[in-house]
Amino acid sequence: MLRFHSLAAKSFWFDEGVSVAIARLDWYNFARILWRREANMSLYYFLLHYWLRFGGSEFFVRTLSVLFAIASVPAIYLLGRRLFDSRVGLTAAALLAVNAYHVQYSQDARSYSLMVLLCLLSSLYFVKCLTEPSGRNRAAYILISVLAVYAQFFSLLL
């Protein structure tokens, strides 16, 4: 509920407008701008391109980021449970659910909440690789980590 509250109360700010403009480009210009100028957040632009087929209001466009943020709450629970126990997972999930920065950035039509979700999943699969080594866990870790970098270059720091 926190993430949907006042979701369309303000109009797009400049960066959100750029996200929408890039996502609305035809495939030739979309690929061209990602290759030459704006490779950062390319996964988000790609997902937003298809999301815009279902609606274009400010509320609807921002809902994509909200969904990624909502999915981050159970992801951090799973990570906390795997590293420690269910109580720690629940505490982490509760803290993320009400974190003001996470709520604020999840209401932007940008890749921030997607990056958080993918970094949480990458960390979860990293821990799984350490505790349950398998080709499937390694493949999931590598795939999710690469997707995180395409969502936001700062994911390389993880």
C-alpha positions as CSV (number, residue, x, y, z in Angstrom):
1,M,0.0,0.0,0.0
2,L,2.9,2.4,0.8
3,R,4.3,2.1,-2.7
4,F,0.9,2.8,-4.5
5,H,0.1,5.7,-2.2
6,S,0.2,9.0,-4.3
7,L,1.9,7.2,-7.1
8,A,0.5,9.6,-9.7
9,A,0.4,12.7,-7.5
10,K,3.2,14.3,-9.4
11,S,4.1,14.3,-13.0
12,F,7.2,12.7,-14.5
13,W,10.5,14.3,-13.7
14,F,13.1,14.6,-16.4
15,D,14.8,11.2,-16.0
16,E,11.4,9.4,-15.9
17,G,10.4,11.2,-19.1
18,V,13.7,10.0,-20.7
19,S,12.9,6.4,-19.6
20,V,9.5,6.6,-21.2
21,A,10.8,8.3,-24.4
22,I,13.5,5.6,-24.9
23,A,11.0,2.8,-24.2
24,R,8.6,4.2,-26.8
25,L,11.2,4.2,-29.6
26,D,10.9,1.8,-32.6
27,W,13.3,-1.1,-32.4
28,Y,15.9,0.4,-34.8
29,N,16.2,3.6,-32.8
30,F,15.8,1.8,-29.5
31,A,18.8,-0.5,-30.2
32,R,20.8,2.4,-31.7
33,I,20.4,4.7,-28.6
34,L,21.2,1.8,-26.2
35,W,24.3,0.9,-28.2
36,R,25.6,4.5,-28.6
37,R,24.4,6.6,-25.7
38,E,22.3,5.0,-23.0
39,A,23.4,1.4,-22.3
40,N,22.8,1.8,-18.6
41,M,19.4,0.5,-17.5
42,S,18.9,-1.2,-20.9
43,L,17.0,-4.1,-19.3
44,Y,14.6,-1.7,-17.6
45,Y,14.0,0.1,-20.9
46,F,13.4,-3.2,-22.6
47,L,10.8,-4.3,-20.0
48,L,9.2,-0.9,-20.0
49,H,8.9,-1.0,-23.8
50,Y,6.6,-4.0,-23.5
51,W,4.9,-2.6,-20.3
52,L,3.8,0.5,-22.2
53,R,1.7,-1.7,-24.6
54,F,-0.8,-2.1,-21.7
55,G,-1.1,1.6,-20.7
56,G,0.7,4.9,-20.6
57,S,-0.5,6.8,-17.6
58,E,2.0,8.0,-15.0
59,F,0.4,5.6,-12.5
60,F,0.6,2.7,-14.8
61,V,4.2,3.4,-16.0
62,R,5.4,3.7,-12.4
63,T,3.6,0.5,-11.4
64,L,6.3,-1.6,-13.1
65,S,8.8,-0.3,-10.6
66,V,6.4,-0.8,-7.8
67,L,6.0,-4.5,-8.7
68,F,9.7,-5.0,-8.7
69,A,9.9,-3.3,-5.2
70,I,7.1,-5.5,-3.9
71,A,8.9,-8.6,-5.2
72,S,12.0,-7.5,-3.3
73,V,10.3,-7.9,0.1
74,P,9.9,-11.7,-0.2
75,A,13.3,-11.9,-1.8
76,I,15.0,-10.3,1.1
77,Y,13.0,-12.6,3.4
78,L,14.4,-15.6,1.6
79,L,17.9,-14.3,1.7
80,G,17.7,-13.5,5.5
81,R,16.2,-16.9,6.2
82,R,18.9,-18.7,4.2
83,L,21.7,-16.7,5.9
84,F,20.3,-16.8,9.4
85,D,16.7,-17.9,10.3
86,S,13.1,-17.0,9.6
87,R,13.1,-14.3,12.3
88,V,15.9,-12.4,10.7
89,G,14.2,-12.8,7.3
90,L,11.0,-11.5,8.6
91,T,12.8,-8.5,10.2
92,A,14.6,-7.7,7.0
93,A,11.4,-8.0,5.0
94,A,9.5,-5.7,7.4
95,L,12.3,-3.1,7.4
96,L,12.5,-3.1,3.6
97,A,8.7,-2.8,3.3
98,V,8.7,0.4,5.2
99,N,12.1,1.8,4.2
100,A,11.4,5.4,3.1
101,Y,14.2,5.4,0.4
102,H,13.0,2.0,-1.0
103,V,9.4,3.3,-1.1
104,Q,10.5,6.6,-2.8
105,Y,12.6,5.0,-5.4
106,S,10.1,2.3,-6.2
107,Q,7.7,5.1,-7.2
108,D,10.1,6.3,-10.0
109,A,9.9,5.0,-13.6
110,R,13.6,4.1,-13.3
111,S,15.5,0.9,-12.8
112,Y,16.3,1.3,-9.1
113,S,13.8,-1.2,-7.7
114,L,14.6,-3.7,-10.5
115,M,18.3,-3.4,-9.5
116,V,17.5,-4.0,-5.8
117,L,15.4,-7.1,-6.7
118,L,18.1,-8.6,-9.0
119,C,20.9,-7.9,-6.5
120,L,18.9,-9.6,-3.8
121,L,18.3,-12.6,-6.0
122,S,21.9,-12.6,-7.1
123,S,23.0,-12.7,-3.4
124,L,20.5,-15.4,-2.7
125,Y,21.9,-17.6,-5.5
126,F,25.4,-16.8,-4.5
127,V,24.7,-18.2,-1.0
128,K,22.9,-21.2,-2.6
129,C,26.0,-21.9,-4.7
130,L,28.1,-22.0,-1.6
131,T,25.7,-24.2,0.4
132,E,24.3,-26.4,-2.4
133,P,26.8,-26.4,-5.3
134,S,25.0,-27.3,-8.5
135,G,25.1,-26.3,-12.2
136,R,21.5,-25.0,-11.9
137,N,22.4,-22.7,-8.9
138,R,25.6,-21.5,-10.7
139,A,23.6,-20.8,-13.9
140,A,20.9,-18.9,-12.0
141,Y,23.5,-16.9,-10.1
142,I,25.4,-15.9,-13.3
143,L,22.2,-15.1,-15.3
144,I,20.7,-13.0,-12.5
145,S,24.0,-11.2,-11.9
146,V,24.3,-10.3,-15.6
147,L,20.7,-9.1,-15.7
148,A,21.4,-6.9,-12.6
149,V,24.3,-5.2,-14.5
150,Y,22.0,-4.6,-17.4
151,A,19.4,-3.1,-15.0
152,Q,22.0,-0.7,-13.5
153,F,25.7,-0.6,-13.9
154,F,26.2,0.0,-10.2
155,S,25.3,-3.7,-9.7
156,L,28.9,-4.4,-10.7
157,L,29.8,-3.3,-7.3
158,L,28.0,-6.3,-5.8
